[in-house]
Each structure stands twice: as structure tokens, then as C-alpha cells.
């Protein structure tokens, strides 16, 4: 049974982590990085739109490869 208490005499803590756990963490980080890259890499145009409605105001920013596509988001 693995011990969950960090014992400095037992050696490196990372050596006790299962490889499948490390692979899972690496895969999640890779997918997050890919998602971030794909959503920001082609966004060269930025549009800011503000709406006034019944005394309230709301502003939003959209990005896209062209002004038309940024406006659609």
C-alpha cells in the first residue's frame, strides 16, 4: 500500500507518482495549450462593441482573423 506521507528518507517524491497520472496531466496540459493556441493564433482583428439598453450599458470584445468573422462572434 503506497504511503501518502512525504518521507524525505524515501527518495524522490515524483518517482512515487504513477506514470499514468503523469501522462494524464501532460495530456491535459497539451490539450489546454493547443486550445489556447488555436483560439488566439489567427485572431488578428479585434472589435469592441458597446450597447446601451434601458439605462444600462454592456461592452464586449471579439477577436477573429477578419473583421466580419470577429463581428460574428
C-alpha positions as CSV (number, residue, x, y, z in Angstrom):
1,X,0.0,0.0,0.0
2,X,1.5,3.4,-1.0
3,X,2.2,5.9,1.7
4,X,0.7,9.4,1.2
5,X,3.1,10.9,3.8
6,X,6.1,12.7,2.3
7,X,9.1,11.0,3.8
8,X,12.4,12.7,2.8
9,X,14.3,9.5,3.5
10,X,12.3,7.6,0.9
11,X,13.8,9.4,-2.1
12,X,12.3,11.5,-4.8
13,X,8.5,12.2,-4.4
14,X,7.9,12.3,-8.2
15,X,9.3,8.7,-8.5
16,X,6.3,7.5,-6.4
17,X,3.7,9.1,-8.7
18,X,2.2,6.6,-11.2
19,X,3.3,7.1,-14.8
20,X,-0.3,7.0,-16.0
21,X,-1.0,10.0,-13.7
22,X,1.9,11.9,-15.2
23,X,0.8,11.1,-18.7
24,X,-2.7,12.2,-17.9
25,X,-1.5,15.5,-16.5
26,X,0.7,16.0,-19.6
27,X,-2.1,15.2,-22.0
28,X,-4.5,17.7,-20.2
29,X,-1.8,20.4,-20.4
30,X,-1.1,19.7,-24.0
31,X,-4.8,19.9,-24.9
32,X,-5.2,23.2,-23.0
33,X,-2.1,24.7,-24.8
34,X,-3.5,23.6,-28.2
35,X,-6.9,25.1,-27.4
36,X,-5.3,28.4,-26.3
37,X,-3.1,28.4,-29.5
38,X,-5.9,27.7,-31.8
39,X,-8.2,30.3,-30.4
40,X,-5.6,33.1,-30.3
41,X,-3.2,32.4,-33.2
42,X,-5.4,33.6,-36.0
43,X,-7.1,36.4,-34.2
44,X,-5.6,39.4,-35.8
45,X,-8.6,41.8,-35.7
46,X,-10.2,43.0,-32.5
47,X,-13.7,44.6,-32.3
48,X,-15.2,46.2,-29.3
49,X,-18.9,46.7,-29.2
50,X,-20.9,48.6,-26.5
51,X,-24.7,48.5,-26.2
52,X,-27.0,50.8,-24.2
53,X,-30.3,49.4,-23.2
54,X,-32.9,50.8,-20.7
55,X,-30.3,52.9,-18.9
56,X,-27.7,50.1,-18.7
57,X,-24.5,49.6,-20.7
58,X,-22.6,46.5,-21.6
59,X,-19.4,46.2,-23.7
60,X,-17.8,43.1,-25.2
61,X,-14.6,42.4,-27.2
62,X,-14.4,39.9,-30.0
63,X,-11.4,38.7,-32.0
64,X,-11.1,37.0,-35.3
65,X,-9.0,36.6,-38.5
66,X,-11.1,39.2,-40.3
67,X,-13.5,42.0,-39.2
68,X,-16.5,40.1,-40.5
69,X,-15.6,36.9,-38.6
70,X,-14.8,38.8,-35.4
71,X,-18.1,40.6,-35.6
72,X,-20.0,37.3,-35.9
73,X,-18.6,36.0,-32.5
